[in-house]
């Protein structure tokens, strides 16, 4: 396939490199940051453009790895009669393309991407949807060539999946950050908690998370909860409400 990548950030970079390694042709990389786009293009034997009008009009698929609020603007500026436009967002509805392009879909890789850590496409899932079955088949073909875990999902499923991902990744990372902060305040090494974190992750590989819940809230240990709340109010009051909300949610879930 011939693919054009719109974007030069972490998602665009990961997709471009994986697609190139799978033997497809990267027609062009568009990026407003010319240097980043040029560096990425060079790494995947492609060319960089800084105007959407300079994208080829005969790519099979145009992957829009841009901010959600830029998708409509970008899609409106791409000129193609046969190419499929697909955004990579978990939250943006597919109908955002309606009236702009006739061939469109969603190519959503469910992963957190960063420059520091290379994404493993052997593990992550790619979620696909499109405005017709032919376009969906083409997007699935591309996805399957770079990743063994390809799913066709509905709009409502993708919304729910994105919410679940926020809980699993963004919120959990914030909790790690809170733990890191608390350790720093007490001159403790956060590395002491890493075996516990790794063990928790290992446990969810073999059991449903709700079945492995532990801790004072799960046990209904009111004396420990009270002790924690008093400590937080004195030493880290900005986390006391968060502790209380999460504790109440756990108690309510397991009260029966």
Secondary structure as GFF3:
##gff-version 3
##sequence-region A 1 256
A	DSSP	beta_strand	2	6	.	.	.	ID=ss1
A	DSSP	alpha_helix	10	21	.	.	.	ID=ss2
A	DSSP	beta_strand	25	30	.	.	.	ID=ss3
A	DSSP	alpha_helix	34	43	.	.	.	ID=ss4
A	DSSP	beta_strand	48	49	.	.	.	ID=ss5
A	DSSP	three_ten_helix	52	54	.	.	.	ID=ss6
A	DSSP	beta_strand	61	64	.	.	.	ID=ss7
A	DSSP	three_ten_helix	68	70	.	.	.	ID=ss8
A	DSSP	alpha_helix	71	77	.	.	.	ID=ss9
A	DSSP	beta_strand	84	87	.	.	.	ID=ss10
A	DSSP	three_ten_helix	94	97	.	.	.	ID=ss11
A	DSSP	beta_strand	104	110	.	.	.	ID=ss12
A	DSSP	beta_strand	125	130	.	.	.	ID=ss13
A	DSSP	alpha_helix	133	146	.	.	.	ID=ss14
A	DSSP	beta_strand	150	152	.	.	.	ID=ss15
A	DSSP	alpha_helix	155	165	.	.	.	ID=ss16
A	DSSP	pi_helix	166	171	.	.	.	ID=ss17
A	DSSP	alpha_helix	172	185	.	.	.	ID=ss18
A	DSSP	alpha_helix	191	206	.	.	.	ID=ss19
A	DSSP	three_ten_helix	209	211	.	.	.	ID=ss20
A	DSSP	alpha_helix	216	219	.	.	.	ID=ss21
A	DSSP	alpha_helix	222	235	.	.	.	ID=ss22
A	DSSP	three_ten_helix	237	239	.	.	.	ID=ss23
A	DSSP	alpha_helix	240	254	.	.	.	ID=ss24
###
